[in-house]
Amino acid sequence: MTTVTGTVVLLVALAMVALQVLRAWSRGRFAAPGRYELVGSTVDAVVALALVRAVAPPPEALSWVWVAAAVAVGVGCAGAVLRWPALGWANGQRRLLAAGYVVAGAGVLVVLA
């Protein structure tokens, strides 16, 4: 893996983590409009962090960036838990899509582990 590829993977993962935190905690235009979006952004952020560790782990000097991103995902999850009761599902299909997305994300995590 080249340094450029590792940097790109890390930047994409950080963007996904930032989006997850914004969707969970924001009340403005970045806020997740429903539960499906919260679930999707959380799965995306977790898989992106796992991809960084599996494909292009940061050097020891920058490993704190990955740890900070993992803490940010935890903060985003806390925001999602607090917002969950106020949000609804668009329809029954969204529940199935969210469940499928979580299962697919878990499968990717198993492969990357």
C-alpha positions as CSV (number, residue, x, y, z in Angstrom):
1,M,0.0,0.0,0.0
2,T,1.4,3.3,-0.9
3,T,1.5,6.3,1.3
4,V,-0.9,8.2,-0.9
5,T,-3.5,5.4,-0.8
6,G,-3.2,5.1,3.0
7,T,-3.7,8.8,3.3
8,V,-6.7,8.8,1.0
9,V,-8.3,5.9,3.0
10,L,-7.7,7.7,6.3
11,L,-9.2,10.9,5.0
12,V,-12.3,9.2,3.6
13,A,-12.7,7.4,7.0
14,L,-12.4,10.7,8.9
15,A,-15.0,12.3,6.6
16,M,-17.4,9.4,7.3
17,V,-16.8,9.7,11.0
18,A,-17.4,13.5,10.9
19,L,-20.6,12.9,8.9
20,Q,-21.8,10.3,11.4
21,V,-21.2,12.7,14.3
22,L,-23.0,15.5,12.5
23,R,-26.0,13.3,11.6
24,A,-26.3,12.2,15.2
25,W,-25.8,15.5,17.0
26,S,-26.8,18.2,14.6
27,R,-30.3,19.8,14.6
28,G,-29.8,21.7,11.3
29,R,-29.5,20.6,7.7
30,F,-26.9,17.9,8.5
31,A,-29.2,16.1,11.0
32,A,-30.4,12.7,10.1
33,P,-34.0,12.9,9.1
34,G,-34.8,9.3,10.2
35,R,-33.5,6.2,11.9
36,Y,-32.3,4.6,8.7
37,E,-29.9,7.5,8.0
38,L,-28.5,7.2,11.6
39,V,-28.0,3.5,11.2
40,G,-26.4,3.9,7.8
41,S,-24.0,6.6,8.8
42,T,-22.9,4.7,11.9
43,V,-22.3,1.5,10.0
44,D,-20.3,3.4,7.3
45,A,-18.1,5.1,10.0
46,V,-17.4,1.8,11.8
47,V,-16.6,-0.1,8.6
48,A,-14.4,2.8,7.4
49,L,-12.3,2.7,10.6
50,A,-12.0,-1.0,10.3
51,L,-10.8,-0.6,6.7
52,V,-8.2,1.9,7.8
53,R,-6.8,-0.6,10.4
54,A,-6.9,-3.5,7.9
55,V,-5.7,-1.9,4.7
56,A,-3.6,1.1,5.7
57,P,-2.9,1.4,9.4
58,P,-1.5,4.8,10.3
59,P,2.1,4.9,11.6
60,E,2.6,4.9,15.3
61,A,3.0,8.6,15.4
62,L,-0.4,9.1,13.9
63,S,-2.2,6.3,15.6
64,W,-3.8,8.8,17.9
65,V,-5.8,10.1,14.9
66,W,-7.5,6.7,14.6
67,V,-8.1,6.5,18.3
68,A,-9.7,10.0,18.3
69,A,-11.9,8.9,15.3
70,A,-13.0,5.8,17.2
71,V,-13.9,8.0,20.2
72,A,-15.8,10.3,17.9
73,V,-17.8,7.4,16.6
74,G,-18.7,6.6,20.2
75,V,-19.8,10.1,20.8
76,G,-21.9,9.9,17.6
77,C,-23.5,6.7,18.8
78,A,-24.4,8.4,22.1
79,G,-26.1,11.2,20.0
80,A,-27.9,8.6,18.0
81,V,-29.2,6.9,21.1
82,L,-30.5,10.2,22.4
83,R,-32.2,11.1,19.1
84,W,-33.6,7.7,18.4
85,P,-37.0,8.1,20.2
86,A,-37.7,11.4,18.4
87,L,-37.0,9.9,15.0
88,G,-39.2,7.4,13.1
89,W,-39.0,5.0,10.2
90,A,-40.2,6.1,6.8
91,N,-41.9,2.8,6.3
92,G,-41.5,-0.9,7.1
93,Q,-39.1,-1.4,4.3
94,R,-36.7,1.0,5.8
95,R,-36.4,-1.3,8.8
96,L,-35.6,-4.2,6.6
97,L,-33.0,-2.2,4.7
98,A,-31.4,-1.0,7.9
99,A,-31.2,-4.5,9.3
100,G,-29.7,-5.7,6.0
101,Y,-27.2,-2.9,6.1
102,V,-26.2,-3.7,9.6
103,V,-25.8,-7.4,8.7
104,A,-23.7,-6.5,5.6
105,G,-21.5,-4.1,7.7
106,A,-21.0,-6.8,10.3
107,G,-20.0,-9.2,7.5
108,V,-17.4,-6.7,6.2
109,L,-16.1,-6.3,9.8
110,V,-15.6,-10.0,10.1
111,V,-13.7,-10.2,6.8
112,L,-11.5,-7.2,7.8
113,A,-10.8,-8.6,11.3
